Amino acid sequence: MDIKLFLKNNKQKYILPVIYIIFIYLFSIRIMYEFAGYSEIVSNPRWYIFPLRYGLILTGFLMLFNIINAIYILKINKPSKEILFIAMMIKISFILLYIVYFIIEVIMFYTIIGIPITVTFFIFGYIVLIPSSFYTICGLIRAIKNNEISILYGICASILSFILFFDVLSTIVSYIKVKKINFNTTALKK
């Protein structure tokens, strides 16, 4: 069962992705409140700009740390199953966020300021996608090195990991494929 991955002694590899997921949700809620005008901070322009700017800077640092963490996990020879599980965890957790972004984009597109907001959410959605795509690519590289998947499949899944909707599908399929191969090799050893 995959939940056993969380219960092992190597929990530190999940800390950065979980902090990233929580922060992106909290920061997105903050942005949505600002655009909706529900925040009392809107009346004070000085406080309106600073938290968003600091949130963007913190998002950048968290993305950078997650990319470094993905490369570190690849370098210390973690199994591809664990790396792809982290990528799958991040991508599945952001499905609700992308649905909310899409609804806001559709609603706001027909307003006066709709096109800039739509472009902003679209760009932010792709920026959020980058760290999880790095986890996917690192997991696919490990799977190719372990001869669990073919090079062609790895290249195709890597390209799909940067396209919305297909990134989740390719990561889930890759994880299931690697998990099945790992399960079969473990069963053969017994």
N, C-alpha and C positions, 0 to 999 in steps of 0.2 A: 504494500500500500504506500502511496506517495507521501502521506502525512508522516511516515517514519523518517523521511529526509529532514523534517523539522526537528525531530527528537534526537537526532544524533549529536555528537559532541561538536561538530563543525557548524555551529549556528552562525558564526560571524559572517559567513558569505551571504547570509540573508538580511543582515542588518541594513546595509546601504540600499538594496532594492526596496525594502519595506519602508524605510524613511522616505525614499524618493516617491513611492506611491502615495503615502499619507500627505506629504508636503504638496504634491501636485494637486490632490483633491482639495486641500485647504486653500491653496493659492487660487485655484479655479473658482471656488466658492467666493473668495474675497473679490476677485475680478467681476464675477457675476453680480454681486451686491453693489459694486461701484457702478456698473453699467445700468443697473436697475434703479439706482438712486435711493436705495434703502438704508444706506450707511449715514450715520450722523457725521462721519468724517468728511463727507462731500462738501459740507458748508465751509470747512476750513481748507483752502487750497494748499497750504503748506503741508499739512498732514496727508492730503489726498495723493500727492505726488511721491513722497518719500517711501511709504510702505510698498507701493507697487514697484518702485525702482529697486528697493532692497530685495523684494520678493523675486524679481527677475535676476538679480545678481546671485541670490541664493539658489535659484533654479539652475543657473549656469554652473555653479560650483557642484551642486548635487549631480548634474548630468556628467560633468567631468570626472567626479569621483566614481560614479557608476561605470563609466567607460574604462577607467583605470582598474576598477575592481573586476570587470569582465576579463580584461587582459591578464590580470594577476591570477584569476581562477584558471584561466587557460594555461598559464605558465607553470602552475604548481601541479599540473596533471590531474585535475579533477575529472571524473568521468563525464562524458558528453551528456549522459542522462541527467545529471545534476545541473549542468549549465543550461541545458534546454528547459529543465523544469523551472529555473529562475526566470528565464525569458518568457516562458508560458505564463507564469504567475503574474508577471508585470503586464503582459499584453491582455490577459483575460481581465485583470482588475481595472484596466482602462476602458473596457467596452462601454460601461455606463457613462463615463466621461465623454467619450466620443458621440454617444447618442444624444446627450445633453447639448454638446457643442453643435451637432447637426440641427437639432430643433431650434436652438438660438439663432443659428445662421439662417435658417429658412424664415423664421419670424422676422428677424432684423433686416433681412435683405431688402424688404419692401419699404423700409423707413428712410428718412433723409440721411441718417448716418449709417445706414445698413451696410453699404459696400465696404467701408473701412473696417467695421466691426467683423464682418464676414471674413475678410482677408486676414485680420488679426487672429481670429480663432482658428482659421485654416492653417496659418503659419505656426501658431502655438501648438496645434495638434501634431504637426509634423516634427516640430522640435522635441516634443514629449516622446515621440516614437524612436528617436535616435538611440538612447541608451539601451532600450530593450532590443533593438536591432543588433547592437554590438554583442549582447549576450547570445542572441541567436547565431550570429556569425561565429563567435568563439566556440559555441557548442557544435556547430556544423564542422568547423575546422578540426576539433577534437574527434568527432565521429568519422571524418574522412581519414585522419591519421590512424584511427583504430580499425579501419576497414569496415565500419558499420553501415556506411552509405557510400554511394558512388560520387565521383567528383562532379559529374553532370548534375546530379540531384542536389548536391551541395551548392553549386553555382546558382541553379534555378531558385532554390529556397532562400539563398542570400539576397538575390534580387527581389524576390517577393516580400522579404522582410522589411523593405522600405516602402511598400505600397499599402495604404490603409485597407482594411478588411482582409486582404490576402496575407498580411503579416501574421495575423492570428491563426489563420488556417494553416499556413506553411509551418509555423512553429508547433502547433498541435500535432500535425501529421508527422513532422520530424521527431518530436518527442515520443509519440506512440511507436514509430518505426524503430527508433533506437532502443526504447524500452522492450519491445518485442524481441529484438535481436539479443539484448542482454539477458532476457528471461530464457530464451532458447539456449544460449551458451551456458547459462548457469544450470539449466536442467540437464544438459548433456554432460556436464562435469560430475554431477551426482550420479 
